[in-house]
Amino acid sequence: MILDKESEVQRKLKIEPIEGSYNSYAVHEKEKRDWSGNIYLACVAAILAISFFT
């Protein structure tokens, strides 16, 4: 995919050695949660609750 804008994203990596192996590591990427979907869902639920009780 070709994009006009490039953005640098800093990743948080957690590197752990694998037990029972020589020079092998497991790399886990820590991701931030995306709360925008949950906020949108809460707003829709609030609007529905207000319209139901009035």
C-alpha positions in Angstrom: 0.0 0.0 0.0 1.4 3.4 -1.0 0.8 6.3 1.3 1.5 10.0 0.7 2.3 10.5 4.4 4.7 8.5 6.4 4.2 8.3 10.2 6.7 6.9 12.6 5.1 4.7 15.2 7.2 3.8 18.2 6.6 0.2 19.3 7.0 -1.1 22.8 8.6 -4.5 22.5 9.1 -7.1 25.3 11.9 -9.6 24.5 12.1 -12.7 26.6 14.6 -15.6 26.3 12.9 -19.0 25.4 13.7 -21.6 28.0 15.5 -24.7 26.8 16.9 -23.1 23.7 20.2 -21.4 22.7 20.1 -17.8 21.5 16.3 -17.9 20.9 14.1 -15.1 22.0 10.3 -14.4 22.0 9.3 -10.9 21.0 6.0 -9.6 22.2 4.6 -6.3 21.1 2.7 -4.3 23.6 -0.3 -2.6 22.0 -2.3 0.3 23.2 -6.0 -0.3 23.5 -8.3 1.5 21.1 -11.0 3.1 23.2 -12.8 4.9 20.4 -15.1 2.0 19.7 -16.1 1.6 23.4 -16.7 5.4 23.7 -19.0 5.3 20.6 -20.9 2.3 22.0 -21.4 4.0 25.4 -22.7 7.1 23.7 -25.2 5.1 21.6 -26.3 3.1 24.7 -26.8 6.3 26.7 -28.9 7.9 23.9 -31.0 4.7 23.7 -31.5 4.6 27.5 -32.5 8.3 27.6 -35.0 7.8 24.7 -36.4 4.7 26.4 -37.0 6.2 29.8 -38.5 9.6 28.5 
